[in-house]
């Protein structure tokens, strides 16, 4: 069970290698001027996608600390260690929805 937790934490940490580039793009997109013609739902989905991608390292770090603490106490940590992957799935879904809404 310990190896599952370590594997999940490692898989959740790999996207952090691209984080500087994603953060730069998200910050630039958040700072861009709006035309005022965008639908409110598109603006909300885009903002949610950008903010969630910016906050991912914080969520990963919290789960990493909790999982390490549980593993040191010989407690199961699989649920905590899979949380970053679920978060990544949510972020990918938001970006996919944003793209689908923007191409209409």
Secondary structure, 3 states (H helix, E strand, C coil): CHHHHHHHHHHHHHHHHHHHHHHHHHHHHHHCCCCCCCCHHHHHHHHHHHHHHHHHHHHHHHHHHHHHHHHHCCCCCHHHHHHHHHHHHHHHHHHHHHHHHHCC
